[in-house]
Every structure is written in C-alpha cells, then in structure tokens.
Amino acid sequence: MFSIKKEINSFKCAFRGIFYALKNETHLKIHSIIALLVCVLGFILKISAGEWLACLLCFAMVFSVEILNTAIEKIVDFISPEQNEHAGRIKDISAGAVFICAIISVIIGIIIFLPKIIGFLIFRSSHL
C-alpha cells in the first residue's frame, strides 16, 4: 500500500547512502571534483544543451556505478572478512565496471571539450 511516510523514508535512506559514500569513498570524492571541473569548463566554453546532457549522463553513470561498487565491496567484506581469492575477484570485477564507465566518460569529455579548447586557444592567440 502506498504511503507518503514510507516514500519520504525511502528518500531519506537513499540520501543517507549517497552522503555516506561521498563522505567515505575517496574515488567518489575524486569523481565529484572532476564533475565540478567539467561543469566549470562547460560554462566557460559554453557547451550546447546536448553536450550538457551527455556530461550529465556521464556523471550519473559514473556516480551510480561507483556507489554500486561501494555496496558490492561492503557486502563482500561483510560476507568474507578474511582474505579470499573469490572475494577479491568479485571486488576487482566491480571496480572494473567503474573503470569502464570512467574511461567512456573521459572519451566523451575529450570529444566534447577538445575541439572547444583548441578553438578557444586559437581564437585567443589570434587576438593577441
């Protein structure tokens, strides 16, 4: 049965998880700093709405997969606190998913920003 109180509590739990990950996960902090820098660069270089959408999707993809990776690592550590080859492999696979998302995001960033940076530098040098 639908309950506003239950839905609000679900949102509270989700925010608590996000804030926990932001506070405790170094890689999520790094991703946040990079996302902030991308936003600043996007405003400076006046990227298009479509380019903003691509950046936002990359942010969502990387942040979501990083948080899922954190959850998987926590589950593995809980189930298998001792050193274990299978547990290590599970964590490596999960980290690999984040790495793939990050690499694809970097490639998308290069496609969006490199031509604009080159154009910006050429424009500035021709007006000096």
C-alpha positions as CSV (number, residue, x, y, z in Angstrom):
1,M,0.0,0.0,0.0
2,F,1.3,3.5,-0.9
3,S,2.3,5.7,2.0
4,I,3.8,9.1,1.8
5,K,5.6,8.4,5.0
6,K,7.2,5.3,3.6
7,E,8.2,7.1,0.4
8,I,9.8,10.0,2.3
9,N,11.6,7.5,4.4
10,S,12.9,5.8,1.2
11,F,14.3,9.1,0.0
12,K,15.9,9.7,3.4
13,C,17.6,6.2,3.2
14,A,18.8,7.0,-0.4
15,F,20.3,10.3,0.6
16,R,21.9,8.8,3.7
17,G,23.6,6.2,1.4
18,I,24.7,8.9,-1.1
19,F,26.1,11.1,1.7
20,Y,27.8,8.1,3.3
21,A,29.5,7.2,0.0
22,L,30.5,10.8,-0.6
23,K,32.0,11.2,2.9
24,N,33.8,7.8,3.0
25,E,34.8,6.9,-0.6
26,T,37.9,8.6,-2.0
27,H,37.1,7.7,-5.6
28,L,33.7,9.2,-5.3
29,K,35.3,12.4,-4.0
30,I,37.6,12.4,-7.0
31,H,34.7,11.9,-9.4
32,S,32.9,14.8,-7.7
33,I,35.8,17.1,-8.1
34,I,36.2,16.1,-11.8
35,A,32.4,16.7,-12.3
36,L,32.7,20.1,-10.8
37,L,35.7,21.0,-13.0
38,V,33.7,19.7,-16.1
39,C,30.8,21.9,-15.1
40,V,33.0,25.0,-14.7
41,L,34.7,24.2,-18.1
42,G,31.3,23.7,-19.7
43,F,30.1,27.1,-18.6
44,I,33.4,28.8,-19.7
45,L,33.3,27.1,-23.1
46,K,29.5,27.4,-23.5
47,I,28.8,23.8,-24.4
48,S,25.4,23.1,-26.0
49,A,22.4,21.6,-24.4
50,G,23.1,18.2,-26.0
51,E,26.7,18.3,-24.7
52,W,25.4,19.1,-21.2
53,L,23.1,16.1,-21.4
54,A,26.0,13.9,-22.4
55,C,28.0,15.2,-19.4
56,L,25.1,14.8,-17.0
57,L,24.6,11.2,-18.2
58,C,28.3,10.5,-17.7
59,F,28.1,12.0,-14.2
60,A,25.1,9.8,-13.4
61,M,26.7,6.7,-14.9
62,V,30.0,7.1,-13.1
63,F,28.5,8.1,-9.7
64,S,25.9,5.3,-9.8
65,V,28.3,2.6,-10.7
66,E,30.8,3.9,-8.1
67,I,28.1,3.7,-5.4
68,L,27.1,0.2,-6.6
69,N,30.8,-0.8,-6.5
70,T,31.0,0.5,-2.9
71,A,27.9,-1.5,-2.0
72,I,29.3,-4.6,-3.5
73,E,32.6,-4.2,-1.7
74,K,30.8,-3.7,1.6
75,I,28.7,-6.9,1.0
76,V,31.8,-8.9,0.1
77,D,33.7,-7.6,3.2
78,F,30.7,-8.5,5.4
79,I,30.3,-12.0,4.0
80,S,34.0,-12.7,3.7
81,P,36.1,-10.6,6.1
82,E,39.2,-12.7,5.6
83,Q,41.4,-12.6,2.5
84,N,39.8,-14.7,-0.1
85,E,40.6,-15.2,-3.8
86,H,36.9,-15.3,-4.9
87,A,36.0,-12.2,-2.8
88,G,39.0,-10.3,-4.3
89,R,37.9,-11.3,-7.8
90,I,34.3,-10.0,-7.1
91,K,35.7,-6.7,-6.0
92,D,38.0,-6.5,-9.0
93,I,35.1,-7.1,-11.4
94,S,33.1,-4.4,-9.6
95,A,35.9,-2.0,-9.8
96,G,36.3,-2.8,-13.5
97,A,32.8,-1.7,-14.1
98,V,33.6,1.7,-12.6
99,F,36.8,1.9,-14.7
100,I,34.9,1.2,-17.9
101,C,32.4,4.0,-17.1
102,A,35.1,6.4,-16.2
103,I,37.1,5.7,-19.4
104,I,34.0,6.1,-21.6
105,S,33.2,9.4,-19.8
106,V,36.8,10.6,-20.4
107,I,36.4,9.8,-24.1
108,I,33.1,11.6,-24.3
109,G,34.7,14.5,-22.5
110,I,37.5,14.6,-25.0
111,I,35.0,14.6,-27.9
112,I,33.1,17.4,-26.4
113,F,35.8,19.6,-24.9
114,L,39.0,19.1,-27.0
115,P,37.6,20.9,-30.2
116,K,36.3,23.8,-28.0
117,I,39.6,24.1,-26.1
118,I,41.6,24.1,-29.3
119,G,39.2,26.7,-30.8
120,F,39.4,28.8,-27.7
121,L,43.2,28.7,-27.8
122,I,43.4,29.5,-31.5
123,F,40.9,32.4,-31.0
124,R,42.9,33.8,-28.1
125,S,46.3,33.6,-29.9
126,S,44.9,35.3,-33.0
127,H,43.7,38.2,-30.9
128,L,47.0,38.8,-29.0
